[in-house]
Amino acid sequence: MHKKSPLTKVQVLRARARANIDEGAVTAGYAADRTAVLRLLDESLATELICVLRYRRHYFMARGIHSQTVAQEFLEHSNEEQGHADRIAERIVQLGGEPDFAPDTLVRRSHAEYVAGDTLAGMIREDLVAERIAIDSYRDIIRYLGDEDPTTRRLLEEILAVEEQHADELADLLVAFPAEIAEPALAGAHRQR
């Protein structure tokens, strides 16, 4: 049987809480390498923002017989990715960092690529590839964090579950639509939404 470590005495907890009070939520009990965690969160933020932008472009550029349904899926995913970015930015601040929204370095910091896609099927495939990258990236970060930062780990586990759902939905879209989905998505006039 695993021997449990003793609980910290209340007097020690109180003394630690008063020390380094300017560090906010980061207490002496924070076990992770904060610099490394902030770097990983910054890369995750950049990944989410690139996904927001790619999905948003796909929403506006989707054309063809099935485009309205697919465009709505793109918009929903874009909004959810923005929510992920916001939550990650909040966590960065909680850990004493500054979220980096600099547009000139987003692509370099992002794990996912920004690929426009020139057909509806191409857009779906590129979004699916990006979701698969995010899934494996978040799994790696979650394993890295282990028990050293349970709050960040839980946050990323929640985001991971949504990314897996997105990937499943996109894979279904590729299967559900017939060959005409491969027609150029950018052809034709703007349609009403």
C-alpha positions in Angstrom: 0.0 0.0 0.0 1.2 3.5 -0.9 2.2 5.6 2.2 0.6 9.0 2.2 2.6 12.0 2.9 1.6 14.0 6.0 -0.5 17.1 5.7 1.2 20.4 6.1 0.6 22.0 9.5 -1.9 24.9 9.5 0.7 27.3 11.0 3.1 26.5 8.1 0.2 27.0 5.5 -0.5 30.4 7.1 3.1 31.5 7.1 3.6 30.4 3.5 0.4 32.3 2.5 1.8 35.5 3.9 5.2 35.1 2.1 5.4 36.2 -1.5 1.8 37.4 -1.5 2.4 39.3 -4.7 2.5 36.0 -6.5 -1.3 35.6 -6.2 -2.4 32.0 -6.8 1.1 30.7 -7.1 2.0 29.5 -3.7 5.0 27.6 -2.3 3.1 24.4 -3.0 3.2 24.9 -6.7 5.4 22.1 -7.9 5.7 22.6 -11.7 8.4 24.5 -13.5 6.4 27.7 -14.0 8.6 29.0 -16.8 8.1 25.8 -18.8 4.3 25.7 -18.1 3.9 29.4 -19.2 5.8 28.6 -22.4 3.5 25.6 -23.1 0.4 27.6 -22.3 1.6 30.4 -24.6 2.1 27.8 -27.4 -1.4 26.5 -26.7 -2.8 30.0 -26.8 -1.2 30.6 -30.2 -2.5 27.2 -31.4 -6.0 28.1 -30.4 -5.9 31.5 -32.0 -4.6 30.1 -35.3 -7.5 27.6 -35.2 -10.0 30.5 -34.5 -8.7 32.4 -37.6 -8.6 29.3 -39.9 -12.1 28.2 -38.9 -13.4 31.8 -39.3 -11.9 32.0 -42.8 -13.5 28.7 -43.6 -16.8 29.9 -42.3 -16.8 32.8 -44.7 -15.3 31.0 -47.7 -17.3 27.8 -47.7 -19.3 27.4 -50.9 -21.3 24.6 -52.6 -24.4 22.5 -52.1 -23.5 21.5 -48.5 -21.8 24.7 -47.5 -24.4 26.1 -45.1 -24.3 23.1 -42.8 -20.5 22.9 -42.9 -20.1 26.7 -42.5 -22.2 26.5 -39.3 -19.9 23.8 -38.0 -16.9 26.0 -38.8 -18.4 28.9 -37.0 -19.3 26.9 -33.9 -15.8 25.4 -33.7 -14.3 28.9 -34.2 -16.3 30.2 -31.2 -15.3 27.2 -29.1 -11.6 27.7 -29.9 -11.9 31.3 -28.9 -13.3 30.2 -25.6 -10.3 27.9 -25.2 -7.9 30.7 -26.0 -9.6 32.9 -23.4 -9.4 30.3 -20.7 -5.7 29.6 -21.5 -5.0 33.4 -21.3 -6.7 33.6 -17.9 -4.5 30.7 -16.6 -1.4 32.4 -17.9 -2.2 35.5 -15.9 -3.1 33.4 -12.8 0.4 31.9 -13.0 2.0 35.4 -13.2 2.6 35.4 -16.9 1.4 37.6 -19.7 -0.6 36.1 -22.6 1.1 36.8 -25.9 -1.4 37.8 -28.6 1.2 39.3 -30.9 0.0 38.5 -34.4 3.4 38.6 -36.0 4.6 35.5 -34.1 1.3 33.5 -33.8 2.1 31.0 -36.6 5.7 30.4 -35.3 4.4 29.7 -31.7 1.4 27.6 -32.8 1.6 23.8 -33.0 -1.1 23.8 -35.7 -0.6 25.4 -39.1 -2.8 27.9 -40.9 -3.7 26.2 -44.2 -6.6 27.9 -46.1 -7.9 25.0 -48.2 -9.3 25.6 -51.6 -12.3 23.2 -51.5 -14.9 22.5 -48.9 -13.4 19.0 -48.4 -9.9 20.6 -48.2 -11.1 23.0 -45.5 -12.6 20.1 -43.5 -9.4 18.1 -43.9 -7.1 20.9 -42.8 -9.3 21.6 -39.7 -9.3 17.9 -38.9 -5.5 17.8 -39.2 -5.2 20.8 -36.9 -7.6 19.2 -34.3 -5.5 16.0 -34.4 -2.3 18.1 -33.8 -4.0 19.8 -30.9 -5.2 16.5 -29.4 -1.7 15.0 -29.4 -0.2 18.3 -28.2 -2.6 18.6 -25.2 -2.1 14.9 -24.3 1.7 15.5 -24.2 1.3 18.6 -22.0 -1.1 16.8 -19.7 1.3 13.9 -19.3 4.2 16.4 -18.7 2.2 18.2 -16.0 1.2 15.1 -14.1 0.3 16.0 -10.6 2.6 19.1 -10.4 -0.1 21.5 -11.7 -3.5 19.9 -11.4 -5.4 23.1 -12.2 -3.7 23.6 -15.6 -3.9 19.8 -16.2 -7.7 19.8 -15.6 -8.1 22.9 -17.9 -6.3 21.2 -20.7 -8.2 17.9 -20.1 -11.4 19.8 -20.6 -10.1 21.5 -23.7 -8.8 18.1 -25.0 -12.3 16.6 -24.7 -13.7 19.4 -26.9 -10.9 19.0 -29.4 -11.6 15.3 -29.6 -15.3 16.1 -30.2 -14.3 18.5 -33.0 -12.2 15.9 -34.7 -15.0 13.4 -34.5 -17.5 15.8 -36.0 -15.0 16.8 -38.8 -14.3 13.1 -39.6 -18.1 12.5 -39.8 -18.4 15.5 -42.2 -15.8 14.0 -44.6 -17.7 10.7 -44.6 -21.2 12.1 -44.7 -20.9 14.3 -47.8 -20.7 12.8 -51.3 -18.1 13.5 -54.0 -19.5 16.9 -54.9 -18.0 18.2 -51.6 -14.7 18.2 -53.5 -15.9 21.0 -55.9 -14.1 24.2 -55.4 -15.5 25.9 -52.3 -14.5 29.3 -53.4 -16.4 29.4 -56.7 -19.6 31.3 -57.2 -21.2 34.3 -55.6 -21.7 34.9 -51.9 -24.7 33.0 -50.5 -27.0 34.3 -47.8 -26.5 32.9 -44.3 
